[in-house]
Amino acid sequence: MFKNPADIGRLLDGLDKAGVPELPEQLDLDAKDRLTGSEIRSLILGRDLREGGAWIDKGTSWVQENFLCDAIPKVQTTCGAIFRNPAGKPGRGHEYTAVFRFDRFEFSTIK
């Protein structure tokens, strides 16, 4: 978690220059289906979700660069990428895929 948004940008640029992949190389999702920060913000923040995984809604969420970040007090802070699921159907819990460090699950927006 960075108070200054420019800090995360510099960190990600440095990791990219060092050859560190932004996401796991074995990720089986298409990069063209990845949402941008503004798409994540309009899709998720302030909306209700139906999910097929264990999304914890007790904390704070925000968008940093092209990642959705969540902070659960005294538990963890993590950021992950959000992808469209081309085969997903709206409202059925698998329209999008969230990929976090230790978790991956599908969800849909309902409101």
N, CA and C of each residue as an Amber inpcrd file, in Angstrom:
protein
   333
   0.8440000  -1.1540000   0.0000000   0.0000000   0.0000000   0.0000000
   0.8980000   1.2270000   0.0000000   0.6640000   2.1310000  -0.9410000
   1.4790000   3.3230000  -1.0760000   0.5950000   4.5580000  -0.9540000
   0.9890000   5.4960000  -0.1150000   0.2200000   6.7360000   0.0240000
   0.3530000   7.5880000  -1.2230000   1.5180000   7.5730000  -1.8310000
   1.7640000   8.3470000  -3.0400000   1.6240000   7.4140000  -4.2430000
   0.5850000   7.6050000  -5.0780000   0.3840000   6.7170000  -6.2310000
   1.5850000   6.6230000  -7.1660000   2.3950000   7.6630000  -7.2200000
   3.5760000   7.6190000  -8.0940000   4.5830000   6.5760000  -7.6100000
   4.5930000   6.2920000  -6.3030000   5.5300000   5.3040000  -5.7610000
   5.2890000   3.9140000  -6.3340000   4.0250000   3.5050000  -6.4130000
   3.7290000   2.1730000  -6.9660000   4.1140000   2.1270000  -8.4390000
   3.9030000   3.2150000  -9.1510000   4.3090000   3.2680000 -10.5580000
   5.8070000   3.0700000 -10.7210000   6.5830000   3.7390000  -9.8940000
   8.0470000   3.5920000  -9.9570000   8.4620000   2.1670000  -9.5930000
   7.8290000   1.5920000  -8.5680000   8.1430000   0.2270000  -8.1750000
   7.8420000  -0.7470000  -9.3040000   6.6540000  -0.6290000  -9.9000000
   6.2880000  -1.5260000 -11.0020000   7.2080000  -1.3540000 -12.2040000
   7.5900000  -0.1110000 -12.5060000   8.5380000   0.1290000 -13.6060000
   9.8760000  -0.5420000 -13.3300000  10.3570000  -0.4240000 -12.0910000
  11.6290000  -1.0470000 -11.7210000  11.5710000  -2.5640000 -11.8080000
  10.4800000  -3.1490000 -11.3230000  10.3250000  -4.5990000 -11.4130000
  10.2590000  -5.0600000 -12.8630000   9.5670000  -4.2780000 -13.7020000
   9.4870000  -4.6080000 -15.1310000  10.8730000  -4.5660000 -15.7770000
  11.6390000  -3.5330000 -15.4780000  12.9980000  -3.4200000 -16.0290000
  13.8950000  -4.5590000 -15.5550000  13.6230000  -5.0750000 -14.3470000
  14.4160000  -6.1850000 -13.8170000  13.9530000  -7.5330000 -14.3670000
  12.8740000  -7.5180000 -15.1570000  12.3970000  -8.7510000 -15.7650000
  11.4000000  -9.5370000 -14.9320000  10.8970000  -8.9370000 -13.8640000
   9.9200000  -9.6190000 -13.0190000   8.5490000  -9.5020000 -13.6860000
   7.8670000 -10.6180000 -13.9470000   6.5530000 -10.5410000 -14.5860000
   5.5210000  -9.9110000 -13.6520000   4.5970000  -9.1490000 -14.2130000
   3.5700000  -8.4850000 -13.4160000   2.6060000  -9.5000000 -12.7960000
   2.3470000 -10.5760000 -13.5220000   1.4590000 -11.6480000 -13.0630000
   2.1730000 -12.9830000 -13.2170000   1.7090000 -14.0210000 -12.5290000
   2.3560000 -15.3330000 -12.6810000   2.3990000 -15.7820000 -14.1420000
   3.5360000 -16.3080000 -14.5570000   3.6970000 -16.7230000 -15.9480000
   2.7570000 -17.8470000 -16.3380000   2.3760000 -18.6980000 -15.3900000
   1.4960000 -19.8250000 -15.6910000   0.0200000 -19.4130000 -15.7250000
  -0.2760000 -18.1340000 -15.5970000  -1.6490000 -17.6490000 -15.6190000
  -2.2920000 -17.9890000 -16.9540000  -3.4390000 -18.6360000 -16.9080000
  -4.0950000 -19.1030000 -18.1230000  -5.1900000 -18.1510000 -18.6120000
  -5.0560000 -16.8730000 -18.3140000  -6.0080000 -15.8670000 -18.7600000
  -5.3640000 -15.0010000 -19.8310000  -6.1750000 -14.5310000 -20.7680000
  -5.6730000 -13.7390000 -21.8880000  -5.4830000 -12.2810000 -21.4650000
  -4.3120000 -11.7250000 -21.7290000  -4.0050000 -10.3470000 -21.3570000
  -5.0100000  -9.3590000 -21.9440000  -5.6030000  -9.6660000 -23.0920000
  -6.5670000  -8.7410000 -23.7050000  -7.8590000  -8.6350000 -22.8920000
  -8.0940000  -9.5930000 -21.9870000  -9.2910000  -9.5780000 -21.1490000
  -9.0640000  -8.8870000 -19.8040000  -7.8440000  -8.4070000 -19.5700000
  -7.5430000  -7.7440000 -18.2920000  -8.1390000  -6.3420000 -18.2620000
  -8.7480000  -5.9880000 -17.1250000  -9.3430000  -4.6740000 -16.9610000
  -8.2930000  -3.6480000 -16.5530000  -8.4900000  -2.4290000 -16.9980000
  -7.6320000  -1.3130000 -16.5980000  -8.1020000  -0.7910000 -15.2450000
  -7.3150000   0.0840000 -14.6580000  -7.6910000   0.6700000 -13.3770000
  -9.0340000   1.3850000 -13.4370000  -9.2770000   2.1590000 -14.4810000
 -10.5570000   2.8770000 -14.5790000 -11.7230000   1.9120000 -14.7970000
 -11.4970000   0.8120000 -15.5120000 -12.5490000  -0.1920000 -15.6910000
 -12.8620000  -0.8880000 -14.3660000 -11.8210000  -1.2050000 -13.5930000
 -12.0170000  -1.8350000 -12.2840000 -12.7980000  -0.8930000 -11.3740000
 -12.3890000   0.3690000 -11.3560000 -13.0380000   1.3580000 -10.4940000
 -14.5300000   1.4510000 -10.7920000 -14.9030000   1.5570000 -12.0540000
 -16.3230000   1.6980000 -12.3960000 -17.0930000   0.3920000 -12.2380000
 -16.4320000  -0.7390000 -12.3780000 -17.0900000  -2.0430000 -12.2710000
 -17.3420000  -2.4530000 -10.8250000 -16.3840000  -2.2400000  -9.9400000
 -16.4250000  -2.8530000  -8.6130000 -16.7190000  -1.8870000  -7.4750000
 -16.0330000  -0.7660000  -7.4150000 -16.1540000   0.1010000  -6.2470000
 -17.5690000   0.6440000  -6.1090000 -18.1670000   0.4180000  -4.9370000
 -19.5200000   0.8820000  -4.6570000 -20.6260000   0.0120000  -5.2170000
 -20.2960000  -1.1830000  -5.7100000 -21.3010000  -2.0750000  -6.2980000
 -21.3760000  -3.3790000  -5.5140000 -22.5040000  -4.0610000  -5.6500000
 -22.6700000  -5.3770000  -5.0390000 -22.1730000  -6.4440000  -6.0030000
 -21.5590000  -7.4680000  -5.4420000 -20.9890000  -8.5380000  -6.2580000
 -21.5900000  -9.8820000  -5.8710000 -21.6900000 -10.7490000  -6.8450000
 -22.0270000 -12.1560000  -6.5900000 -20.7850000 -12.9280000  -6.9860000
 -20.2820000 -13.7420000  -6.0610000 -19.0220000 -14.4190000  -6.3450000
 -19.1130000 -15.9120000  -6.1340000 -18.1490000 -16.5810000  -6.7510000
 -18.0380000 -18.0150000  -6.5960000 -16.8840000 -18.3760000  -5.6830000
 -16.2160000 -17.3800000  -5.1100000 -15.0790000 -17.6100000  -4.2200000
 -15.3350000 -16.9900000  -2.8720000 -14.2960000 -16.7750000  -2.1300000
 -14.4350000 -16.2890000  -0.7540000 -14.0690000 -14.8170000  -0.6570000
 -14.8220000 -13.9630000  -1.2700000 -14.5520000 -12.5290000  -1.2240000
 -14.9440000 -12.0080000   0.1480000 -14.0180000 -11.4230000   0.8510000
 -14.2860000 -10.8840000   2.1810000 -14.6500000  -9.4120000   2.0130000
 -15.8070000  -9.0220000   2.5450000 -16.2530000  -7.6410000   2.3610000
 -16.0640000  -6.7900000   3.6120000 -15.1790000  -7.1780000   4.4970000
 -14.9140000  -6.4120000   5.7040000 -13.5360000  -5.7800000   5.5750000
 -13.4850000  -4.6260000   4.9850000 -12.2230000  -3.9490000   4.7990000
 -12.3990000  -2.7750000   3.8560000 -11.3040000  -2.3620000   3.2970000
 -11.3010000  -1.2250000   2.3850000 -10.7250000  -1.6760000   1.0540000
 -11.3690000  -1.2620000  -0.0300000 -10.8720000  -1.5820000  -1.3740000
 -10.5840000  -0.2920000  -2.1230000  -9.5780000  -0.3260000  -2.9870000
  -9.2420000   0.8040000  -3.8290000  -8.5150000   0.2760000  -5.0580000
  -8.3730000   1.1420000  -6.0460000  -7.6670000   0.7920000  -7.2790000
  -6.3270000   1.5070000  -7.2710000  -5.2710000   0.7480000  -7.5340000
  -3.9240000   1.3040000  -7.6270000  -3.3090000   0.7850000  -8.9130000
  -2.9810000   1.7250000  -9.8170000  -2.5470000   1.3520000 -11.1700000
  -3.6540000   0.4900000 -11.7870000  -3.3440000  -0.6980000 -12.2770000
  -4.3510000  -1.5930000 -12.8630000  -4.6650000  -2.7740000 -11.9610000
  -4.6370000  -2.5290000 -10.6620000  -4.9000000  -3.5650000  -9.6780000
  -6.0050000  -3.1370000  -8.7230000  -6.8090000  -4.1010000  -8.2890000
  -7.7560000  -3.8930000  -7.2100000  -7.0460000  -4.2820000  -5.9230000
  -7.0220000  -3.3830000  -4.9570000  -6.3540000  -3.6520000  -3.6920000
  -7.3850000  -3.7180000  -2.5740000  -7.1370000  -4.5980000  -1.6200000
  -8.0050000  -4.7810000  -0.4630000  -7.1580000  -4.7770000   0.7950000
  -7.6440000  -4.0960000   1.8230000  -6.9960000  -4.1130000   3.1320000
  -8.0230000  -4.5840000   4.1400000  -7.7110000  -5.6850000   4.8090000
  -8.5430000  -6.2090000   5.8740000  -7.7660000  -5.9620000   7.1600000
  -8.2970000  -5.1200000   8.0590000  -7.5430000  -4.7360000   9.2560000
  -7.0090000  -5.9390000  10.0340000  -5.7370000  -5.8440000  10.4070000
  -5.0290000  -6.8510000  11.2000000  -4.9410000  -8.2160000  10.5210000
  -5.2560000  -8.2900000   9.2270000  -5.1810000  -9.5710000   8.5140000
  -4.1960000  -9.4640000   7.3610000  -4.5230000  -8.6430000   6.3500000
  -3.6420000  -8.5320000   5.1870000  -4.0170000  -7.3430000   4.3080000
  -3.0910000  -6.9510000   3.4800000  -3.3240000  -6.0140000   2.3880000
  -2.7980000  -6.7080000   1.1460000  -3.6160000  -6.7470000   0.1090000
  -3.2250000  -7.4470000  -1.1090000  -3.8170000  -6.7460000  -2.3240000
  -3.1960000  -6.9360000  -3.4570000  -3.6920000  -6.3770000  -4.7120000
  -3.7530000  -7.4920000  -5.7510000  -4.7050000  -7.3890000  -6.6600000
  -4.8540000  -8.4050000  -7.6920000  -5.3790000  -7.8210000  -8.9850000
  -5.2650000  -8.6110000 -10.0200000  -5.7320000  -8.2210000 -11.3570000
  -7.1460000  -8.7680000 -11.5780000  -7.9130000  -8.0520000 -12.3880000
  -9.2760000  -8.4620000 -12.7200000  -9.3520000  -8.6940000 -14.2300000
  -9.9390000  -9.8210000 -14.6170000 -10.0750000 -10.1980000 -16.0240000
 -11.5450000 -10.4400000 -16.3650000 -11.9280000 -10.0890000 -17.5980000
 -13.2410000 -10.4850000 -18.1100000 -13.2060000 -11.9760000 -18.4020000
 -14.2960000 -12.6590000 -18.1510000 -14.4290000 -14.0630000 -18.5150000
 -15.2930000 -14.0920000 -19.7730000 -14.7030000 -14.3020000 -20.9620000
 -15.4770000 -14.2520000 -22.2090000 -16.6630000 -15.2180000 -22.2270000
 -16.5740000 -16.3190000 -21.4810000 -17.6660000 -17.2970000 -21.4530000
 -18.6470000 -17.0310000 -20.3110000 -18.3540000 -16.0340000 -19.4630000
 -19.1970000 -15.7510000 -18.3020000 -20.5050000 -15.0860000 -18.6900000
 -21.5030000 -15.2940000 -17.8570000 -22.8170000 -14.7010000 -18.0840000
 -23.1270000 -13.7410000 -16.9310000 -23.6610000 -12.5590000 -17.2420000
 -23.9530000 -11.5630000 -16.2060000 -24.8210000 -12.1300000 -15.0870000
 -24.4550000 -11.7870000 -13.8420000 -25.2390000 -12.1680000 -12.6820000
 -25.1240000 -13.6130000 -12.2380000 -24.3290000 -14.4080000 -12.9100000
 -24.2250000 -15.8380000 -12.5720000 -22.9980000 -16.1700000 -11.7180000
 -22.2440000 -15.1670000 -11.3250000 -21.1000000 -15.4030000 -10.4500000
 -19.8140000 -15.7650000 -11.1560000 -19.7600000 -15.6280000 -12.4880000
 -18.5170000 -15.9630000 -13.1850000 -18.2750000 -15.0870000 -14.4260000
 -18.7010000 -13.8470000 -14.3460000 -18.5160000 -12.8960000 -15.4440000
 -17.0830000 -12.3520000 -15.4870000 -16.4230000 -12.3200000 -14.3200000
 -15.0550000 -11.8110000 -14.2010000 -14.2380000 -12.7790000 -13.3450000
 -12.9070000 -12.7090000 -13.4950000 -11.9970000 -13.5060000 -12.6690000
 -11.0480000 -12.5560000 -11.9500000 -10.9520000 -12.7120000 -10.6350000
 -10.0170000 -11.9430000  -9.8160000  -8.8350000 -12.8450000  -9.4830000
  -7.6280000 -12.3260000  -9.7030000  -6.4110000 -13.0940000  -9.4180000
  -5.5810000 -12.3110000  -8.4120000  -5.5370000 -12.8370000  -7.1780000
  -4.7520000 -12.2480000  -6.1090000  -3.5740000 -13.1710000  -5.8150000
  -2.7080000 -12.7440000  -4.9430000  -1.4890000 -13.4960000  -4.6370000
  -1.7780000 -14.9310000  -4.2090000  -2.7250000 -15.1160000  -3.3020000
  -3.0070000 -16.4480000  -2.7890000  -4.4120000 -16.9240000  -3.1090000
  -5.1060000 -16.2470000  -3.9920000  -6.4950000 -16.6030000  -4.2540000
  -6.8620000 -16.2410000  -5.6880000  -7.7990000 -16.9950000  -6.2060000
  -8.3400000 -16.7360000  -7.5400000  -9.8000000 -17.1560000  -7.4940000
 -10.6920000 -16.2800000  -7.9430000 -12.1070000 -16.6350000  -7.9410000
 -12.8490000 -15.8340000  -9.0030000 -14.0440000 -16.3090000  -9.3210000
 -14.8850000 -15.6650000 -10.3190000 -16.0180000 -14.9270000  -9.6290000
 -16.5210000 -13.8740000 -10.2830000 -17.6130000 -13.0930000  -9.7320000
 -18.3580000 -12.3590000 -10.8450000 -19.5150000 -11.8140000 -10.4900000
 -20.2930000 -10.9470000 -11.3740000 -20.7720000  -9.7640000 -10.5410000
 -21.0840000  -8.6600000 -11.2030000 -21.7100000  -7.5390000 -10.5110000
 -23.2160000  -7.7400000 -10.5770000 -23.9190000  -7.3250000  -9.5200000
 -25.3750000  -7.4610000  -9.5390000 -26.0880000  -6.1210000  -9.3940000
 -25.3990000  -5.0810000  -8.9400000 -25.9820000  -3.7260000  -8.8330000
 -24.9270000  -2.7170000  -9.1800000
